[in-house]
């Protein structure tokens, strides 16, 4: 049986500052195909990425990779930011945080 290559959905948000989670949710909504009723919280994001059934865009890919710069919310070490990062933990999603040059 031939080995299949996983399909990746790459969302590149580098160059965009995110000072609040609301700004991050706004930036993810369209490229991830999130519905209006999406919960806009880390638990909802985790379910959407890991379980599926929320976004046809996400469900049509094997892996979701989101690129961001290490600035704004991605420099904080608070509980909310840790939960956001953990939403991307797993085989189906990755959050790549780049140090801007």
Backbone torsions as a table, in degrees:
resi	resn	phi	psi	omega
1	UNK	NA	128.8	-178.7
2	UNK	-68.7	145.0	177.9
3	UNK	-77.2	132.1	179.7
4	UNK	-94.2	147.8	176.7
5	UNK	-92.5	128.4	179.7
6	UNK	-65.5	143.6	176.4
7	UNK	-87.1	136.5	-177.5
8	UNK	-115.8	137.8	169.7
9	UNK	-104.9	113.8	-178.1
10	UNK	-106.4	123.2	178.0
11	UNK	-115.4	111.0	-177.2
12	UNK	-100.6	107.0	-178.8
13	UNK	-108.3	16.1	178.4
14	UNK	-63.5	146.3	-178.5
15	UNK	89.4	-4.8	179.1
16	UNK	-110.1	120.3	178.7
17	UNK	-78.6	138.5	177.3
18	UNK	-122.8	100.5	178.8
19	UNK	-88.5	-17.8	178.7
20	UNK	-136.3	157.4	174.9
21	UNK	-64.4	-32.6	178.7
22	UNK	-58.0	-40.7	177.8
23	UNK	-64.1	-38.6	178.3
24	UNK	-66.3	-44.6	177.3
25	UNK	-59.9	-43.2	178.4
26	UNK	-58.0	-41.6	-177.9
27	UNK	-71.5	-29.4	-178.8
28	UNK	-83.4	-26.0	-170.3
29	UNK	-53.1	-55.0	-176.6
30	UNK	-69.5	-52.4	-176.3
31	UNK	-64.6	-26.9	178.1
32	UNK	-93.0	-3.1	179.4
33	UNK	64.9	38.6	-178.6
34	UNK	-77.6	132.8	-179.1
35	UNK	-71.6	162.7	179.6
36	UNK	-57.0	-33.2	-176.6
37	UNK	-84.6	3.2	178.4
38	UNK	-56.2	138.3	-172.6
39	UNK	-67.0	-16.4	179.5
40	UNK	50.7	48.0	172.9
41	UNK	-145.5	165.8	-173.1
42	UNK	-66.3	-32.6	178.3
43	UNK	-66.3	-42.7	178.0
44	UNK	-64.3	-39.6	178.5
45	UNK	-64.8	-44.4	178.7
46	UNK	-58.4	-47.0	179.0
47	UNK	-61.1	-42.0	-178.7
48	UNK	-63.5	-42.4	-177.6
49	UNK	-77.4	-39.9	-172.0
50	UNK	-93.7	-35.3	-175.7
51	UNK	-98.6	-42.6	179.7
52	UNK	90.2	-173.9	178.9
53	UNK	86.3	2.5	-178.8
54	UNK	-106.5	-41.9	-175.6
55	UNK	-126.9	121.5	176.0
56	UNK	-63.1	-32.3	179.4
57	UNK	-63.7	-50.6	179.6
58	UNK	-64.5	-44.3	-177.1
59	UNK	-64.6	-20.5	-179.7
60	UNK	-86.6	2.7	177.8
61	UNK	-123.7	152.8	178.1
62	UNK	-81.6	-32.9	-175.3
63	UNK	-138.1	139.2	173.7
64	UNK	-113.2	126.4	179.4
65	UNK	-122.3	122.9	179.4
66	UNK	-115.2	124.9	178.2
67	UNK	-102.9	131.5	176.3
68	UNK	-138.3	162.9	173.4
69	UNK	-88.4	150.8	176.1
70	UNK	-80.1	84.5	177.2
71	UNK	-157.1	165.5	179.3
72	UNK	58.0	-129.0	-176.6
73	UNK	-62.8	-21.1	-177.4
74	UNK	-86.1	7.9	171.2
75	UNK	-107.2	-12.3	-178.1
76	UNK	-78.9	155.2	177.5
77	UNK	-120.7	28.4	-178.4
78	UNK	-82.4	173.5	-176.9
79	UNK	-59.6	-44.2	-177.7
80	UNK	-60.5	-43.7	-179.3
81	UNK	-70.1	-38.1	176.3
82	UNK	-61.3	-41.0	178.9
83	UNK	-65.3	-38.9	177.6
84	UNK	-61.2	-47.7	179.0
85	UNK	-61.4	-39.4	-178.5
86	UNK	-68.8	-23.0	177.4
87	UNK	-62.8	-23.8	179.8
88	UNK	-93.2	0.8	179.5
89	UNK	-74.2	131.8	179.6
90	UNK	135.1	175.6	-176.8
91	UNK	-74.8	-23.9	-173.4
92	UNK	-89.5	-9.2	-174.7
93	UNK	-151.1	149.2	175.5
94	UNK	-141.6	139.2	171.9
95	UNK	-110.3	117.8	-178.8
96	UNK	-107.3	116.9	-177.9
97	UNK	-104.3	117.3	-176.4
98	UNK	-99.3	141.7	173.0
99	UNK	-86.6	117.0	-177.9
100	UNK	-64.9	144.3	-179.1
101	UNK	-90.5	NA	NA
